[in-house]
Amino acid sequence: MTLRVESLTIYPVKGARGTSVERAEVDVRG
C-alpha cells in the first residue's frame, strides 16, 4: 500500500493521471 500511495503522488505531479492508475494497480499486485 505504501508504494501505491507514493506512485499516485509522484505521477499526478508529473501530469500523468492515466499512468498513475495503471502503475498503482501494478504495485498493488506486486
C-alpha positions, -999 to +999 in steps of 0.1 A: +000+000+000+029+024+007+042+021-028+008+027-042+004+060-023+039+072-034+032+063-070-001+081-070+016+112-056+046+112-079+028+105-111+000+131-108+027+158-101+043+150-135+009+152-152+001+116-159-032+106-143-039+076-165-004+062-159-007+068-122-038+045-120-021+017-141+011+019-120-009+018-088-026-014-099+008-030-109+023-020-075-006-034-056-005-067-074+033-069-067 
